[in-house]
Amino acid sequence: MIRKFKKFLCACTVGMLLLFMVSCRPSVPSEYIQPSRLENILYDLHIADGYAINEGGNFDDLASKRQKYREAVLRKYNLTQESFDHSMEYYYRHSDRLQKIYENIAQRLTDDIKSLGGEEYNLSRQYTADGDTANIWQMADSKLLTPIASNNRYEFDIAADTTFHAGDSFILTFRSQYILQDGIRNAVALIAVRLDNDSIMSQTQRINSDADYRLIINLPKDRSAKSVRGFIFMGNGGMNYGQTTLKLLNVYQIALLKIHNKLIIQAPDMQGDSIANDSAGTR
């Protein structure tokens, strides 16, 4: 009987400890927009940005339309630009919270596409880590970037293993979504493969639209890779961005495919500009 009572006390203690840990988890201070509400606001801002782009026009027209639609969204939520900026300053300092919000937004946008009869496309989930075509990406398959130096770069570095062979092809693929308050869409992605003779092959791609991107490197038939590395970087567009200026780039459905025994793969036409072709050299 005493033994059962001790077990009961132990179980209660563990339960109370878990409850205490959950209740002590830091939350967003009440002076800032709460995550669920901010998710709805940013979702509407993304849709509004799409409307502005679809209407066309030159750069000045686009900036004016974005501002008009953005003001309409803020009015919908009874927000001033100052109060919205105040909250964004907090979320820029807590990018993990912003990342989770934008993961939810990306899923909502995907659900919207499916509801309109489109098909969900997620290359990052189609392949395992082995086989002739393998997804060797080892990190989170989404990342929210801002112009702030602490969160404007997403790097990867993957060492070769026994599944790497001479003549492999590598494809870095991802989707992009921007929300801008002002400025231009300017980000860049790079993939670089170090070969077994220490020469480098690389491909660089500007990310200047909401689109699917693929960076492709085909190794020579007699060369194998020692490592594959690269980054996705968001610049400030030549502007001095403060912590309240809304500029976000969501990069998601990231995959890095390694392909054996295939014909030479050509990159498809994309809206972004490729700014460097495959090249080889030594460091």
Salt bridges, closest charged atoms under 4 A:
GLU31 OE1 - HIS86 NE2 3.11
GLU39 OE2 - ARG108 NH1 3.19
ASP44 OD2 - LYS76 NZ 2.78
ASP49 OD1 - ARG66 NE 2.70
ASP49 OD2 - ARG185 NH2 2.88
GLU55 OE1 - LYS65 NZ 3.92
GLU89 OE2 - ARG93 NH1 3.92
GLU120 OE1 - LYS114 NZ 3.60
GLU155 OE2 - ARG153 NE 2.47
ASP157 OD2 - ARG229 NE 3.97
ASP168 OD1 - HIS260 ND1 2.49
ASP196 OD1 - ARG223 NH1 3.26
ASP198 OD1 - ARG194 NH1 3.64
ASP198 OD1 - LYS226 NZ 2.81
ASP210 OD1 - ARG185 NH1 2.95
ASP212 OD1 - ARG175 NE 2.68
